Amino acid sequence: MRKRLLAGLLLTAVALGLNAQKADRFFNPKDLTIVGTYYYPEHWDESQWERDLKQIKALGFDFVHYAEFAWAQLEPQEGVYDFAWLDRAVDLADKNGLKVIMCTSTATPPVWLVRKYPDVLITREDGTKMDHGARQHPSPSNTFYREYSLKMIDKLAQHYGNDKRIMGWQLDNEPRPVADYGEDAHKRFRAWLKNRYSTIAALNKAWGTNFWSQVYSDFSEINIPQTSQMFMNTHQILDYNRFTTEEMATFLDDQTKTIRKYSIPTQWVTTNYIPLYEDGHLRKSNELDFHSYTRYMVFGENYGIGRKGYRLGPVERIAKANDFFRPIDGVYGIMELQPGQVNWGKINSQPLPGAVRLWLWHVFAGGSKFACTYRYRQPIYGTELYHYGIVGSDGVTPTPSGLEYSVFIKEIASLRKEYRADAKNPEAYEKRRTAILYNHENTWEMERNKQTTEWDTEKHIDKYYDALKNFGAPVDFIDERADLSKYNVIVAPAYEMIDPELVQRWKTYAEQGGNLILTARSGHKTRNGQLFEAKFGELIYPLIGGQIEFYDLLQPTTPDNVIFGGKPYSWTSWGEILKPDAGTETWATYQGDFYEGSSSIIHHRLGKGTVTYVGVDSQKGELEKDVLKKLYLQLNIPILDLPAGLHIEYRDGFGIAVNYADKTLSLPLAGNVQYIIGGKEIPTAGVSVWKE
């Protein structure tokens, strides 16, 4: 059984590698990256189209993005399609030397469809329905809607699938799992459960329905869980999250298959995800050629460094999206990058001058193949009329951030002259490469069962991620299908739900020379979110070289300390009291309560590698950083110590540094460095690019 499992995982890893190679073929490496903008011909008088597209090209853009919300124009009546206007827009793009990304319009069905077939609308938990006049109001769990939307996409793909002017396709808009309580959604959920469990007895066992007399005798008795209802079955909610994830993923896959019936090999298919890391559908749409994301940085919620840091946003926001999306397929792009001031945030401040150029370079630094901005023209009507574009409300005057796009495009053009196909990243940089093993289902489970107001799953992961970026390490977020042996160090933070097969993979990884870091809340539960019928966390005891005796949760007002390397680090949210085996090192101990002196961090050798278990979640993240630093020094992995706000990455033989700090910083570069853009001193919102 184990041999078959490992063989299957190997084949999956090989297949993923082939997919990455396949996706890479869509882009010319000599281009480094290309840049585009959303344009909505249907929003403007046709007499202005040629003027607009000519100026888009004059500003340096490579492509435009069409038809994202245009279903009403594409199919004005049921079964009646009109592509003539879109043909003219494509002709004008081509006339001006611009390629086109064509979009499906499934986020905005026309009014005739929702009035004639109202069941396509999402039904809320309280029984009310969404209505026409917004976006993302139809449900991918309505069978008719899924089937009918594919008819429209079929017609669109027939028309443009053989058109060389269309470089690729974007599906839907910012797709994410949808909670729908309609009749079809209930039927599809029950069918999904029957397919997953086969028998109602198996479902009852997985959901623990003997608790509180919840036993089902037939799948028809099961409803979608009402999450507002107190104490709803947590295992049922876990499965419902899985269901909604697969509903959106398969909806995207069905769209991709429909397009591929007609598309030429040079056309790729992607979509524009919002990086909400708990949304597991990000890795479930296996038909996409690659995954792309949307990023906004300044909208009143993401504060950066210093008093005016909110004008730049936090340095990790783009970096983490890069590192999350790139490993999925080996290729990624950003489909929406903020073009300046927006309208939908809590406080819609102006970005700092230079911020947009900084974000573009940061996206590029992670390895992106393209960057696209929403949108070219600032709208003069509709919900987003205060949303900046590349040009302002007069339709012709570039905004300050629009000019920054043009500057970036010119800088990329100059960088292409320095490109060498045989260039490699520095050896020290690649030696630092680290993986973070991530499973969205762990986040679902822990966020629903926090046990303390102090726990935040994403912030816990970020304590390790931020430390790694401070080291100047390239980071890959990976899932369990990945080839673990590619990485010298893997961090699996708060990996709560496991099975024996995964533990064996971890064990094999370490025994063969890998260095695994597990953290608090790991290994407690089965894949169904139940505790093992064993000692707490017992399945990982042989792996970590010790036992978890119990865990504690402190009051926010009474933090205690962990002593590591003679230094105290405060904690409140989660602490596991560990009992190390003989031969296992204690790296840190608790201070300040009845278990004072007990181990909180342990480390031991396993075969040719090591396993470190960090059983505590610190308040500030300094402990996690120092633990990683100690391990990397032991492993002779060279690390940097970058100041807050400074990130350094390498791609295609170029070094790229970005500065989100509120002061000028000096780059820690020595030796023969040739600066192409910027220099050793990098100001706030500054960018430096070099070759070594």
N, C-alpha and C positions, 0 to 999 in steps of 0.2 A: 504493500500500500504506500509506504513512505517513498520507495523508489519511483513508483508511478507518479506520486505527487511532485517530487523533485523534477522528474522528467517533463511533466506538464508545465511546471513553472519555467523551466529552461526554454521550452518551446514558445511559451508566451513572451518571455524576454526577447528571444530571437525575433519573433513577429513584431514586437514593439520597435526593435531596432530597425527592421526593414521598413516599417511605417515611417520612422523618422527620416530615413534616407529618401523615401518616396516623397515626403513633404518638402524636403530640401530642394528637390529638383525644380520646383516652381519658381525659384528665385535665382537670379544671376549673382554669384558671389562677388563679382566686381562692382556691383551696384552698392554693396554694403547694406543700404536700406533705401527705401523709396517712401515718398510722402504724398498723402492725398487729403481730400476734404469732402465732407458731405455737401451735396447740392440737391435741392428739391425743385426741379423744373416746374412741378405742379403748383408751387407756391407763388410763382412770378409770371408776369405777362410774358408771353413767348417772344415778344419783340426785344426783351432784355437778355435772353439766353445767350446769344452769341457774344454780346459784350461781356457778360459774366465769365463765360468759359475762356474767352481770350485773356481776361485779366487773371484768372486762375493759373493759366499757363505762364503768363508774364511774371507772376510771383514765384514761379519755379516748381509748382506742384506737378506730380507725375500721374495722378489719377483722380477720378471723382467717384462718388458713391451715390447710387440712384435707387429710388423706388421702395425705400424702407417702410413707409407708411401709406403707400399709394394704392391699396386694394380697390378703393372706391373708384379711382380713375382707371385702373386696369380692367375691372369688371363692373361697369356701371349698372348693369342689370344681370339677373341670374342667367348664366350661360352665354352672355354677350361680352366679348373681350375687345379691348381697344388698346393696341400697342403702337398705334401710329404716332401719338405724341411722344412716347418714349423712344421710338425709332429716331425721331428728329433730334432728340436730346443726345442720343448715342452718336448720331452722325456729327453733331457739333463738337462733341468731346473728341472724336477721332480727327476731325478737321483741325483741331487745335493741339493735336499730339498728346491727348490724354487717354489713358486706359480707363476702364469702368469696372467697379464692383457692383454687381447686380444683387438686389435683395429680395427676399420673399417678404410679403407684407402681412404675415399671420398675426402680428400683434394688434392690427387694427382692421377688423372685418367691416365691410360697408353696412350701412343702416338697414338696407333691404334684407340682408341676411339675418341680422339679429332680430328684426321684427317678424320675419316669416318663420324663423326657427329659434325662438327665444331660449330654448334649452341649451344653446351653445354658450350662453352666458354663465359665468361662475356663480354658484349659489353659496352664499356665506353660511357660517355656522348657525346664525339665527334664522335661516330660511329665506332671507331676502336675496334678491339677485342684483348683480352689477348691471349697468346699463350702458348704452351707446353714448359716446361723447368723451371718452378717455382713451386709454390704450391698455393692452394686456387684460382685457375683460373677458375674452373667451377662454374656455377650459380645454386643455389638451386631454382631459378625461371624458369629454363628450365625444362619443363615437362618430356622430354625424359631422361634427366640426373637424375632427381629424381627417375624415374621408373627403369632405368637401374642400378643405383647404389644399389638399394634395391635388385636386382637380385643377385649381387655379395655378399651382406651382408647375404641374405638368404642362399646361399651356405656355407658361412663361419660359420653361426650360426648352420646350419644343422651338420656341421662337428665338431664343438667345443662346442655346446650348452649343450651337455650331458657329458662333460668332467670335472670331479671334480678337475682336476689340474688347470683349468681356474677359478680364483677367481672373475673376473669381466671383464667388457667391457668398453673401452673408445671410444666415437664416434668422428669421424672427427678429426680436430686439431684446437684448439683455434678458435672455430666458432664465427662468429659475423655477424650482418646484412650486406648484400651485395647489393650495388647499381648496378643494371644491366638494360641496356636500350635495350635489345634484344626483338624480336617479342613476344616470349612467356611471358616475364616479363610484357610487356604491356597488353597482354591478361589477365594474371593472376591478374594484378592490377585492371583492369576494372571489372573483375568478383568479386574481393574482395570488391570493392566499391559498386557494385550492391547488394551484400549480406549484406553489412553494412547499406546501406541507402534505399534499395528497389526501391525508385523512384528518378528520376533525380531532381525533385523539392526539395526533402529533401537534396540532395547533394548540390544543389545551395544555399540553406539556410545555411547549415553548413559551406560552403566555402565562403559565402558572395560574390557571383559572380556578384551581381549587381554593385559592385565596379569595375571601369575601364572596363565595358562591357565584363565581363568574362563569361557570362551566357552560360551554356551548354544545348542542347536539347536532347542529347542522351549519354549514357555511352561510346559509341564507339568513340566519339569525344575527349575523355580525354587521354592525354599522361602522361607519367612519368615526373614529374617536372624537368626542367633543373636548378639545383641549382646555376650554374654559371651565369645564366641570372638575371640581376638586377631586384629587385622588384617582383620576382616570388611569386605567391599567397602563403602566409605563412600557411594558413589552409590546402592547398593541400600538402604542404611539411610535415606538421604534420601527415597527413594521410599516406603519402608515408613512413615516418619513422615507423609508426605503421605496415604498410604492410610488409616492409622488416624484421622487428622484427618477425612477425608471420611466414614469409616464412622460416627463419632459425629455429625458434622454432618447427614448424611442421615437418620440414625435420629431425630434431633430434628425434622428437616423432615417426615419421614413422620408423626410424632406430631401435628405442627401441622396437616398436611393432613387427618388423620383428625378432629381436633377441629373444624376449620372446616367440615366437611360438615354440622355440626349447630349450631354456635355462632351466637348472635345478634351483630350488628355491634358491640355495646358491650363484648363480652368480648375481652380481649387475651390473647396467648400469649407467655410468656417462659420463662426458666429461671434457675437460680442458679449462675453460673460462679464458680469460684475463679480469681482473677486470676493465673494462671501465664502469664507473657507469652510463653513459648515455645509455648504451646498454641494453634496456629493456628486451631482450630475455632471460636474466639471470633468470627471474622468470616465463617465459612463457612456458618452456618445462616441461609440467606437467607429462610426462611419465617417466622421469628419476627417479631413486631411490634416488639420491642425487646429489648435484652440487659440482664440484671441480674447483680449480683455478690454474693458473700459476703465478709465481712471480719471477721477477728478480730485484735485488736491486742496483747493481753497473754497470752502463753502460753510465756514463758521463752526466746524466741528472737529477738525483735525489740527491741533495746535502744534507748532514746531518749536524751535529753539529761540529763546529770548522773548523780549516784550512784544515784538512784531513778527514772531515766528509764524503766526497764522497766515501771513502773506506768502509763505513758501510751502507750508505743510511739512509733515514729518518725513525724514529721509528714508525711513523704512517702507513707506507706502508704495512707491513705485518699485523699489528693489524687491520687496517680497512678492509682488505680482509677477515680476520678471522670473524670479526663482521658482515660483509655483507653476507657471505656465510652460516655461521652456522645456523642462524634463518630460512633459507628457508626450510630445511628439518630436522633440528636438528642434522644432520651429514654432515661432509664435509672432504675433503682431499686436499692435494696440489699435483697436478700431475706433475708439473715441478717447481723445486726449483733450483736456480742457483748453479752450481757445482764449481764455481771459475770464472776465467776470461772469458769473452765472446768476440764475434767478431763483433756484429752487432750494437753496440752503437756508439755514436759520439766520445767518448774517452773511450777506453776499459781498464780501470785501473785494477790493481790487487786489490782484496778485502783485507782488513786488516786481518792479521793472527787472527784466531778465529771468523771471521765474519760469515762463513758458519755454524759453530756450533751454534752461536748466533741465526741465522735465523731459524735453525731447532728447537731450543727450543722455539722461539717466535711463530712459527706455532703450535707447540705442546701446548703452553700455552692457545691458543684460543679454544682448544678442538678437534683438528684434529684427525682423525682415522688412517691416513697414510700420509707419505711423500715420494715422488718419485722425483728423479733428472734426468734431461736431461743432460748428458747421461753417460754411463759407459766408453766407449772408445772415446778419442778425435779423430775426423775424420781426415783422411789424404788426403781427396779430397772432392770437393763439396763447396757449398757456406759458410759452417760454419767450415772450416778447422782450424781456429784459436780458436775455441770454446773449452774450457776446458771440460774434462770428469773426472770421478773418477780415471782413469789411463790415462797416457799421450800417446803421439803419438807412442811409442814403443809397446803399448798394454799391458804392464805388470807393469810398475812402477807407484805406486799410486801418484797422485798429492797431494800437501799439503792440499787442500780442500777435496780431496778424503779421506785422513786420518782423517779429521775432521768429515766426515760422519761416519767413523768407530768408532770414539770416542763417538759420540752421540748415536750410536746403543748400545754400551757397557753401557753407562750411563742409557739408558732406561731399559736395562736388569736388572741393579741394582735397578732401581726405582720400577720395577714390584714386587720385594721382599717386598716392603713397602706398596703395594696396599691393601686397605681394601674396600670391596664392600659397607659397610655402612657409609663410610666417607662422610662428608658434607662440603661444603664451608662455610667460616665464615659468621655469620649472618649479620655483618656490611657490608660485601662485597655484599651480595645479596640485602641488603636494598638499596644500591646505584644503582642497576641495572636500566638502563634507555634505552628507545627506541628512535630511530630516525626514524620518518615516512618518507619514501622516495618513490617518483614516478618519474621514468626516464623521463616521458613525460613533467614534469615541467622543467627539465634541457634542453630538446630539445627546448622548447618554449622560455625560457629566454635567452639561448645562441644565438638564432637566432634574438631575439628582446632585445638586451642588454640595449639599450638607452644610454649607456655610456661605454667608453673604460675601466672604472674602475671596472665594474662588472665581477665577476667570480663565477659561481654558485657553483662549487665544493669547492672553497676556502671559500665561505660563509658557507657552511655546515661544513667544517673542523674546522672553528672557534669554533663551538659548540662541535664537536667531540673531538678535541684536549683538550678542557677544561675538558670534562668528563673523558678522560683518565688521565689527570693530577690529577683528584680527586680520581683516583683508582677505577673508576666505570666500571663494566661490561656493554657493550653497545650492543644492538641488533638493526640492521637495519631491519625494518619491512615494509611491504606494507599494503594496505588497507584491505586485507583479514584477517589480524592478530587479535587476541583477545586483544583489547586495555586494558581491565581491569587487565591484568597481570602486568601492569607497574604503579608504583607510579608517575613517571614523563615521559612524552612524549614530545619530541621536534619535531615540524613539520617545518623545515626551508624552507623559500621561497616557500611555497606551493601555487603556483600561480593559478592553474586550479582546481576548486572545483565544487561541485553541492550541492543542498540542503540536500541530503541524508548524505553526508560526514559531513556537518556542524552539522546535527542532531546527528551523532555519536560522534563528538567532544563534543557537548553540554551534551549528556548523560554521556560520560566519566567523564567530570568535575563534573557534578551534583552528580555523584555517588562516588566522592572522589578523582578522578584523578587530576593531575596537568599538564596542557597543556601549552606549550610555542610555540607561533606562531611568525614568524619573518617577516621582510620586504619583500614585494612583494607577500604576501599571500592573497588569496581570491579575486583576481582582475578579473579572467577570467572564462568562461565556459570551459567545457571539450573539446570544439572545438577551444579553443584559442581565443574566442571573448570576448570583454568586456560585462558585464551584462548591460542591459538597466535599469540602476539604478544609484544611487550615487556611486562614486568610492569605491569599496570594501564593499558596503552596506550589502551584505549577511552575513558578519561576525560581523557587528556592535553589535548585541545583545550578541554575544559570547565574544568579547573582552572588552565590557563595554565602548565603545567609538566610535568615528568616525574618518575616514581618510580624512582630509580636502584637502590635495594635497600632491604630492611628489616633491622632489628636487634632482638635480644631480649637483655636484660641479666640477669645473675644477680641474684637478690633481695638478696643481700648487698652488691652493688656498684652502686648506682644512680648515674646521671649526671644532668646538668642540661640543661634547655632555657632559653635566655635570651630572655625576652620583655619588651620595655619596660625593659631594663636590670636585670631581676629574674630570679633563678634559680628554676626549678621542677623538682623531681626526677621521674624516670621510670625504669621498669624493664621494663614489659610489652611494648610494641610501639612502635617508632619507624621511620618511613619517611624515608629520605634523599631530599630533593626537589631537583630542578634547575629553577628557575623560568625561564620564557621571558622574552624582552625585554619590558619593560613590566609584568611581574608583580612585585608587591611581596613582599619577604621580611619577614614579621612576627616570626619567631623562628628561632633557630639552635641547633645542638647544641654542647655543651661537654663535654670530658672524655674523648674517644676519637679514633680515627684519622680520623674524619670531622668533627672539630671545625670549626665555622664554616659547615657546610652547613645549608641551609634545612630547617626542620621544620614551619613554617607559612607558607603563601603566600596571597596575596589579589590578585584582579584584577577589573577591570570587564569585563562581558560584555554588550554592548548597553546597555540602560538600567539593568541590575542588576549584581550582583556575585556572585562565587563565592569562597568561602574554603575552603581545604583545610588541616585540622588533622591533620598526619601523625603525631602522637604522642599517646599515652595517658599522662597524668600520674598520679602516685601519689595525690594528694589531691584533685584536681578544681579546685584554685585556678586553674590555667592555663586550663582550659576556661571558667571563669567570667570571667576577665579578657579572654579573646579575645572572648567574646560582648559584654562591656561595651564594648570598643573599637568593635566593629561597630555596636552600637546607638547609641553616641554619634555616630559618623559619619553614621548614618541619621536623626539627630535624633529618635529614639524615646525618650520619657521613661521612665526606669526608677527603681525604688526600690532601696534597699539595706537589706533587712529583716534583723533579727538572726535567728540560727538558732532554729528552732522556731516562728517567727511566719509564718503565711500569711494573706493577704488576698485575698478573692474578691468578685465582685459578681454578683448575679442579681436579676432583677425590680426593678431600681432600688435594691436594698438592698446595703450593704456588710457583709461578715461577716469578722471576724478571729478566729482561734483561736491559742492560745498553748500549745505543747508544751514550752517552755523551763522550766528549773528556777528561774526568777526572774520577777518582775513586769517587763513591758515596756511601753513607751510607744508608742502608735500614731502613725505619721507623718502625721497628718491635719491639714489647715489649712482655714480658710474656714468657711462656714456648715454645720456638721455637727450633725445632730439625732440623739442617741443614743436608741435604743429599748430596747436591752438592753445592760448594761455601760456602759463609758465609755472615756476615752482611755487610762487606766492599766488594763492587762489582766494579771491574775495568772496563775500557773501553772494550767493546765486551765481558764482563763477564756475567755469568749466575749464579743465586742462586736458589736452590730448597729446600723447607722445608716442615715440617709438624707442625701444631700447636696443 
